[in-house]
Every structure is written in C-alpha cells, then in structure tokens.
C-alpha cells in the first residue's frame, strides 16, 4: 500500500485526484500508477484501470488470476467491474468512498447477481494516510 500511496501523491502533484494503485503477483509488482484522467483526457483513466491494462499487457492475458490489487481509495463501480472481469484475486483498499464507491458503498458491485467474479476484499489498509491525502487535496480546491 505504501507504493500505491506514492502513486497517489504523484497523481496529486499532477493535479489529478490522488488515487494510486499497484498490482502484485507472487510478490512482484506488475504495474503501478495513479489517476491520469486530466492528463489523458480520458474519464476511464482511473488508477485501477491503468494498472489492470498494464498488468494484462505484461502478462499477455486478459485475466489477472492470482494477482492482488492495492488501491488507496475504494474503487468506483466502473473499476469494480474491471476488477471482476480481470479476475483479480484480492482487493486491498485504503479509504472508503461513501459517495462514489462501488465495493462497500453505492452499488456494492461484487454483491450483484450480474457479478461473475468477486475478489476477496480487505478495506481500511492505509486508510488514515489515504484519507488525509484526499482531504488535503480537496481542501485546496473548495
């Protein structure tokens, strides 16, 4: 999670919403990145989507079986869907997102009948640091 936090800080330095993500398999980092929606003019360029794409390319597979995803903020419904389709084994996330989350809040994607694969979910990992970074970022913009 510390590497995901580094990526979130780098995203904040780019004036992106500070969310960072890392995908790990067998203790090796396959991909790491932060939000890039503004930089790429792409509303789907969330940290989770970027690392899923990079890890799939690295493994030359559309499935990330046996991979774990660490992300600083609870994934939104779009990202939860991508996590499911990629067959991520475990999801670890920091801060919960009552407004935009799709895992433990909002749509609760992994509990829907239409969800074909649900990862093991571990929330609150690095929550204090993740929430502090987000609050700091948004306090300067409101």
C-alpha positions in Angstrom: 0.0 0.0 0.0 2.9 2.3 0.6 3.7 2.2 -3.2 0.1 2.9 -4.0 0.3 5.9 -1.7 3.4 7.1 -3.6 1.5 6.9 -6.8 -1.4 8.8 -5.2 1.0 11.6 -4.2 2.4 11.7 -7.7 -1.2 12.0 -9.1 -1.8 14.9 -6.7 1.4 16.6 -8.0 -0.1 16.3 -11.5 -3.3 18.0 -10.2 -5.2 14.6 -10.5 -7.4 13.3 -7.8 -4.8 11.5 -5.6 -5.6 7.8 -6.1 -2.8 5.3 -6.6 -2.9 1.6 -7.4 -0.5 -1.3 -7.6 -0.9 -4.9 -9.0 1.2 -7.6 -7.4 1.6 -11.3 -8.4 3.8 -13.6 -6.3 5.4 -10.7 -4.5 6.4 -8.9 -7.8 4.9 -5.6 -8.9 3.4 -5.9 -12.3 2.1 -2.4 -12.6 1.8 0.8 -10.6 0.2 4.1 -11.5 -2.1 6.9 -10.3 -5.1 8.7 -11.8 -4.5 10.3 -15.1 -8.0 11.4 -16.3 -7.0 15.0 -16.8 -3.6 14.2 -18.4 -5.0 11.8 -20.9 -8.4 13.5 -21.3 -9.9 10.1 -20.5 -12.6 9.6 -17.9 -11.7 5.9 -17.7 -8.0 6.6 -16.8 -8.5 5.8 -13.1 -5.5 4.3 -11.3 -7.1 0.8 -11.2 -7.9 0.8 -14.9 -4.4 1.9 -15.8 -2.7 -0.8 -13.7 -5.1 -3.5 -14.9 -4.3 -2.6 -18.5 -0.6 -2.6 -17.9 -0.6 -5.8 -16.0 -2.7 -7.6 -18.6 -0.2 -6.3 -21.3 2.7 -7.5 -19.2 1.2 -11.0 -18.7 -0.2 -11.1 -22.3 -3.6 -12.1 -20.8 -7.0 -10.6 -20.2 -7.1 -12.4 -16.9 -5.1 -11.4 -13.8 -5.7 -14.7 -11.9 -3.6 -14.8 -8.8 -3.0 -11.1 -8.8 -3.7 -8.7 -5.9 -4.7 -5.0 -6.3 -3.8 -2.4 -3.8 -5.6 1.0 -4.2 -5.8 4.0 -1.9 -9.5 4.6 -2.4 -12.5 2.3 -2.6 -13.0 1.6 -6.3 -15.9 3.1 -8.2 -18.5 0.9 -9.9 -16.6 1.1 -13.2 -13.3 0.0 -11.6 -15.1 -2.7 -9.6 -16.5 -4.1 -12.9 -13.0 -4.1 -14.4 -11.6 -5.8 -11.3 -14.3 -8.5 -11.6 -13.7 -9.0 -15.4 -9.9 -9.2 -14.8 -10.4 -11.9 -12.2 -8.3 -10.1 -9.6 -7.8 -12.5 -6.6 -7.7 -9.9 -3.8 -8.5 -6.2 -3.5 -7.0 -4.2 -0.7 -8.1 -0.6 -0.4 -7.5 2.3 1.9 -10.2 4.9 2.3 -13.9 4.1 1.8 -15.8 6.3 -0.6 -19.4 6.8 0.6 -20.4 8.9 -2.4 -18.6 7.2 -5.3 -17.5 3.8 -4.1 -18.8 0.6 -5.7 -17.5 -2.0 -3.4 -18.8 -1.4 0.1 -20.9 1.6 -0.7 -23.2 2.6 -3.5 -23.8 -0.3 -6.0 -21.8 -2.8 -4.0 -20.9 -4.4 -7.3 -19.4 -7.7 -6.0 -22.8 -8.5 -4.3 -24.8 -8.1 -7.5 -26.2 -11.2 -9.3 -24.6 -10.0 -12.5 -21.1 -10.2 -11.0 -19.3 -13.2 -12.3 -16.2 -13.0 -10.1 -15.8 -11.3 -6.7 -12.3 -10.9 -5.2 -11.5 -11.2 -1.6 -11.9 -7.6 -0.3 -9.8 -6.1 2.5 -10.7 -2.5 3.4 -9.1 0.1 5.6 -5.5 -0.7 4.6 -3.6 2.5 5.0 -6.9 4.3 5.4 -5.6 7.2 7.5 -2.9 8.2 5.1 -5.2 7.7 2.1 -8.0 9.8 3.6 -5.5 12.5 4.7 -4.1 12.9 1.2 -7.6 13.1 -0.3 -8.8 15.6 2.3 -5.7 17.8 1.8 -6.1 17.7 -2.0 -9.8 18.7 -1.9 -9.4 21.3 0.8 -7.2 23.4 -1.5 -9.9 23.2 -4.3 -13.0 24.1 -2.4 
